[in-house]
Amino acid sequence: MKKVALVIDDDVATLELMQYQLESKGFSVFTAENGKTGEKFVKENEFDIILTDLNLPDISGIEMVGICKGIAPETEIIMITGDGSATRAVEATKAGAFYYVEKPINFDELLVLIEKAIERKSQAAEIRELRGKLTSVDSYQGIIGGSSAMQDIYEIIENVAESDANILVLGESGTGKEVIANAIHYKSNRSKRPFVKVNCSALPKELIESQLFGHVKGAFTGANTNKLGLIGKAEGGSLLLDEIGEMPPELQPKLLRVLQEKSYYKVGSETAIDSDFRLISATNRDPLESIREGNLREDLYYRINTIEIRIPPLRQRSDDIPMLAEHFLEIYSDKYNKKNKSFSKTAYEQMLNYHWRGNVRELKHVIERAVLMTKKNEIGKLNIPDSAETNHLPGETNSVSRTPLSGEEKTGSESLGPGSTFAGSEEFSANDETEFFEKIGDIVIEKMPGIDKDNGKRKDVFSSLEYGVVKAALEKTNGNKRAAAKLLGLYRPRLYGMIKRHDIES
């Protein structure tokens, strides 16, 4: 598709020349002789690049840049003028212009700038799309959680879902292993085919082989008809084997053979049947321990564990607790027709201080009970223990302490080092945010030691940055969490989770 350019200039000869030169390079060109016409075009069309003169008959080029950025913030703008003063150049870039070009124009040089501006716009769109998919989401394919641990899981799913790689999902009971499995299947190319689930610990051991592979009539007492097994039912789709470590050891070699040979036999039959399914396995036990105990074959473990996803327990991702609580509150308020329910500060503190041995499942049940039992709109206190002694397992802590940056000794802006201030104490506009945070990123990375200096072991930089930003916001608002959340653009319960995770005292 042709790139689209807008040229704004009151000199008709300049407009015609720019239009001719740009069209010769494959651009589709709009021209405007004043700011009002240019503004109308920007409102009605999407442009890859805008070129505007500094001196327009009805408005200054500086104001024109601001208007265009307000309408189309992602479109880059190049200012063209005969005024070569440095002050004007600074004003243009502060207003949001990509670059400032003096007349007479060297078109070849201008074309290079235009290509760079368009590339920057494209890169910004790609970054925004990626962040929208992964790094800024509070939910993904039915999974609720915005913590860094969950973002990592979302990225794994995004990368592997469309493959046929076998997945092993590990996590304590109640962490949501089946929800993760659902996300993998429904994100995959097999999403329109069956998703068959079986809990290996819930099936009688004498029947699990027949359930899994199916049987033919007369294969054993009670086999009065042919039966299609779960593998057959999952044809073309996915098969979830939950609690894989509970599968009888004598059945595991047969499953291994199915995965290796892509075929299986019904019980009582000698005819091989081709299989086509994607295997997702799950367990709440340490698979290596199950191997040592003889409950899981080592060769099967390596076959089912092409990709491993470990779901952290809820106590290790406390930022997700308020999000999950609000999600369940909405579900059960609708289910039981109890509208306008909300949590008090005490309820949030209870949730964040509790150990949640039952993980998300336990939280879900607590919220359901609260919705049913609380007559007032505000849920003041949850029916869960408050005592720290009862909430923590031996040797464990409910808060996640902050990890400082390597070599960090100070907090605040002085720790960034010389030359790290940004335009003094001036506030920056939305148009400056991307560049501002890019500079912050440059400074952080510059301060980090080389990988060879710490043998490749790296602390969580994002955790440290999060701590610093949240702490600064609370200090600026004198500990007012509502104001701090608004300042940071956060949902207030999510801020509570961050405060708890980093053990920040207001």
Secondary structure by P-SEA (a helix, b strand, c coil): cbbbbbbbcccaaaaaaaaaaaaaaccbbbbbccaaaaaaaaacccccbbbbbcccccccaaaaaaaaaaacccbbbbbbcccccaaaaaaaaaaccccccccccaaaaaaaaaaaaaaaaaaaaaaaaaaaaccccccccccccccaaaaaaaaaaaaccccccbbbbbbcccccaaaaaaaaaaacccccccccccccccccccccccccccccccccccccbbbbccccccccbbbbbcccccccccaaaaaaaaaaccccccccccbbbbbbbbbbbbbcccaaaaaaaccccaaaaaaaccbbbbbccccccccaaaaaaaaaaaaaaaaaccccccccaaaaaaaaaccccccaaaaaaaaaaaaacccccccccccccccccccccccccccccccccccccccccccccccccccccccccccaaaaaaaaaaaaaaaacccccccccccccaaaaaaaaaaaaaaaaaccaaaaaaaaacccaaaaaaaaaaacccc
